[in-house]
Amino acid sequence: MVYVAASTGEGRDYVYLHALDGRSGRERWKTVTGGGLNFTSPAASGGVVYSPAASGGMVYFGITAFDGKTGQKKWTFKAYHRPAYPNPTPVISHGLVYFRVEGWTGMRAADAQSGREEWSFQAGWTSAAVSGGVVYCNGAGISAMSHSNRAVFRLHALDARSGEEIWASDGSDEGSVAASGGVVCFTDDKTLYAVDANTGHDLWQYETGGPIGSAPAIADGVVLNYMVGPAYNAQALAALAAGAKKAGRSLDDIDRPQLVVCSVDHDRALALDRSRELLTQYLGQQPHIMKASGVDPGLIDEIGEVLTWPASPEEIRKAMRLVPDDVVQQITASGSPEECRAKVAEYVEAGATCPILYPLGDDVRLMIDTFGA
């Protein structure tokens, strides 16, 4: 499911949260969230969607939780402070939802299921980041004012459970915060800063030479490609090892999760056909990926003669008949539960540190039972 908040164009008091089918783009439901949210993104976790919300007259500002499948409202947290700017995207972690409320009331934490407030902290201007049981946010409270009555922005580290401040250091009123692996990054107009996550002490800063229009992201590792067979991993790991060596590291230092298309069903033919439909489109429309997967070039060319761009449903069905079962099972985990478990194990044996299953089909329980056994 894909969720997006959008204005109707009739003014700030008319904003809807839309839920769309992730594959077809068909609208599943929509509901009014309020006003003033034109530049705010929702967040989803555990079947619940959390969206900043305001009353029609901006009397209150807060956050509303909706059932992800139906759009039914579960709860609304209301803070009676007139907002000045749209609020940033909420962050969900360990059963709590963290969000900012305008009017110097700062960062709030609420129980993700009930909406009950757990704590509040009188600062918080940009989106929060949660890592290692700590919430990191930029902001200024009423007390954080300079002698010239200008707000002094600080980067705050707060205990995620209690909201107690662990440390504070020089911060910024622009951009979002990212935290991972003992490092916290944030930006101002033209500079990216990194500080130690445990102490707030400066690590380094980087001048971009121009305005920064995006949030920082921290990563250490790679996600190995999908729609490829386990044999592809040998080439990928060789390239990773070479890059790691240049950086003075080993391949064991690099996390290597891998996306794996997985279609599991007790009806083996149905499971294979689900993957066959997706694979057929890749064979015809992404031939460079398919060549890397080791699929017979002759098959790629044959399907390319059938499919146009964009392919019609009739063309896809016609081309699917050209794709044999062994090709489907070569580059996906498809078939019975036993076959899918065995195939995913091949990817792990070939160097994937954690399989990320790309599920086809609606039987989520069968998927969980297959790999949770």
N, C-alpha and C positions, 0 to 999 in steps of 0.2 A: 504494500500500500504506500502511496505517496501523499504527503500532506503539505498543503500550502495555504497561507493566509493572504487574502487579496481584497483590496477595496473594490466596491461596486462602481466607483467613480461618481457617486452621489454625495460625497462629503466624508469627513473623517468618522462620522458616526455609523457608517455602514460598512463593516468589514466581516467577511465570511471566512471560515476555515473549511477548505475543500479536501475531501478524501477521494483519491483516484486509484483505480486499479493499476498496479505497477506494470502490467504487461500490455494492457489494451488502452490505458488512459481514460477509460470510461469512469464517469463520476459515480461513486458509491453513495456518498452523502455530502451534505454541506450544512453548516450551522452558523448562526451569527455569533461573533465573539465580542463585538462592541466597536469602539472607535479608536483612532490614533495608533493603529498597528500596521500601517502601510509598509513599514520597513522592518518588520519583526518576523522571525522564523519560528515555527513551532518545533517541539522536540517530542520524540516518541520512545517509549520503553515499556516492555512487559504488557503490550496490548492496550496501552493508555497513551493518549496524545495530550501534551501540555502546551497551552497557548496563552501568552500574555493577553489580558482582557481588560476592557474598560467599559464603564456604563455609558449610555448614550450621551449624557451631558458631562462626561468626564468627572462625575462626582467621586467615583472610586477608581482605583487602578490596581491590578493584581494579576492573578493567573487562574485559568480554568482548566480542569482535567476532563477529557472526554473519552468515552469508550472508543477504542480504535476501530472496531468493526461497525458499530451502529451510529456513532456520533452523539449518543446520549450523554448528557452532562453528568459527571460524577460528583464534582465539587468545584466551588469557586473560593479562592482566597482573596478577600477584599482589603485594600489599604486605602484609607480615605485621605489621599494626598493628590493634589492636582499635578499631573505629569507635565514635564517640559519637553521631553523627547521620547520617541518610541523606545521601549525596553528591549534589551538584548535577549537572545535565545536562552531559555532555561537549560540547566544542566541536571541530569538525573544520575545519581550514583548511590549504591548501597541503601536503597529504600527511601532516599530523600530527594527532593527536587529543590534546586538552588536557583534563585532568581532575584532580580533587582527591582526595587520599587522606587519611583522618583520622589522628589521632595525631600532630599537629604535623609530619607529613612533607610536607604542603603540595602544591603544584602539580607535576604531572608532564606530560611531553610524550612521546608514543610514536609510532613509525612506524605510520601508519594501516593499512598492509597486513600488516606482520609482527608488530606489537606490541612491537618492540624499543624499549627506553627510550632517548630521545635526551637528555633532561636532566630535572633536578628542581630545585625551588626551595623552600626551607624556609619557606614561607608560602603562604597560600591558603585562604580560608574559604568564600567564595561562588563562584558560577559565574564563569567567565572570559569576557572579550570579546576578540576578535581584530580588529584594524584596522590597516592600513598596515604589516604585518610586526611588530606589537607586541602582546603579550598583557597585558591589564590585569586585575588581580584584587585583591580585598580580602583581608586576612589578617594573621595574627600568627605570628611564629616564636618559638622558645624564647628567642632573644636579645632579642626585642622585649617585654620585661617592664618595668613601672614599678617604682619603689622599694617600692611596696606589694604587689608580686608579682601585679599585675593585668595581663592582656595588653593591649598597646597595639596597636590595629589600624591598619594602614597600607594605603594604596592603592599597589600596585606596578605599574610598567611594565617588562616584561621583553622582551628580544629574542626573537622567536618562534622563531628557529632555534637559538640558543645557550642561551637561558634566562638570559643575563646581565642584571642589573638596570640599567635606564637611569635611573630616578628613583623616588622614593617620597615620598608625602605623606600627610597625615592621612586615614584611611579609616574604615571602619565594619565591624561584624560582622554587619550585617543587609542583606538585599536583594542583588540581583544588579547587575552592572556592564554598562553599554551604552557603546559607543564608535563614533563615526562623524564624519567631516568635521572632524577636529581637536578634537573635544570628547569628554570622558569623563564620564558621569553615573553616580551611585550614590546610594543612599538609606540613611538610618538610620530610627529609629522614626517620625519625623514630618517629616523634611526631605529634600528633593531637592538634591543638590550637583552642580555642573558645574565641571570643571577643564580646563585646557589640556592636550591630549593630548601635546604635545611637552615640556612642562616640569613638569606637575603643579600649576602655580600656580592658585589659586582664580579662577574666573570669576564665579560667582554662586551663590546658594542660595535655595531657595524653601520656606517653611514651609506645609505643607498644612493644619495645624490639626487633624489626626487621624492615626491610625495608617496607615502605607503598607503595603498588602498585595499589591503587584504590583511587577514589575521595570520599570525605565524603558525607553523605546524612543525612538530618535532617527530622524527621517525628514526629508527635504527633497525634496518632489515629490509626485506623485499617480500612482495607477494608474488609467488610464481604463477605463471599464466595458466589459464584453463583452456578447454577444448584441445588439449595436447595429451599424448600418452606419457606414461612414466619414463620412457626412454628419452624424452625431451629434457628431463631434469639433468642428465649427465652433462649436456652441453651448457645448460644454464648454471649449474654448480661450478663448472670449470671457469666460466666467466666471472662468477662471484668470487671464487678463490683468488683469481688473478687480481681483481680489484682490491680485495681485502689485504693481499700481500703488499700492494703498493702503499696501503695505509698503515702498514705495520701491524696488521691483525691477521687472524686465521679465520677460516670458513666457519669454525665452531662458534665464533663470536657473532655471527650473523643469523638472526632469526629468519626462517624461511617458510612461512605459512603458504599454502597453495589452495587456490580456488579449484574445486572439483565439481563438475556437473554430475548430479546424482538423481537418478530416476529409479525408485524402488517400488515394486508392486508384486503382489502374489500372482497377478496376471502378467507373466513375463513378456508376452507380446505387447501389451499395452505400455509397459515400462520402456521397452525398447523404442516404440513408436514415438513416445514423448521426446526422447532424446534425439531420435532420427529427424524429427521436424526441426528442432533447433540446429542440429548439425548440418542438415541440408542447406539451410539459409547461410550458414557460415561457409560452407563449401563453395557456394555460388557467389557470395558477396564479399567474403574476406579470404580470398585464395592465398594471400601471403601468410596468413596465420595457419591455414591448413597445410601449406608446404612445410612449414616448420614442425608440424605435428607428425609428419611422415606418411600422410595419406597419398595414395597413388596419384600422381599428376594427371594420369589419363582420366580418372574418375572426376577430378576437379574440372578438367576441361569439358567433360561430357555434361556435367551439371550446369556449367556456365553457359552452355548452349540452350538450356531449357529455361533458366531463370533470367528475368529482366530485373531492373532496379527502378522502383521498388517492386518486389515480386508479388504477384497476385496469389490468393489462396489456392487457386486451381493450379498455378505453376508449381507451387510448393508441393502440393499433393502428387503431382506428376513426377517431380524430381526426386521425391522421397523413395519412390519405387526403385531408383537406381542405387540407393545406398544399402549395402548388405549389412547384416547383423554384426559381422566381425569388425567392420569399420566403426560402428556405433560403440561396441565394447572396447575397441582399441583406445579410444580417447575420452570415454566417459565411464562413470560407474553406474551401469544400468542393468536391470534385470531383477532377479529374485533377491531377497534380503541377503542370502549367503553370497551370491555373486557380487553384490555391491560392497559388502564388507571386505571381501577378498581383493577387489579392485582398489579400494581406498588404501588397503594395507600395502599394495604395490607402490603407490605414490609415496607413502611414508618410508618404505624400504629404499626408494630411489632418492631420498634426501629431503622430502618435505617435513618440516618440524611440526606442523599442525595443519590438518586438512580443514578447509573452509568449504562446507557443502553448499552447492548451488542447487536447491531442491526443485524438481519438476513434479507436478502433481499436487493434489490437495490433501493427501493423507499424512498430515504432520505427525500424528501419533505413531504411525508405522515407521516413519523416518527416525523418530526418537527411540523407539523400541529396537530398531535394527542396530543402531550404533551405541545404544545405552546398555546393551546386554553385557 
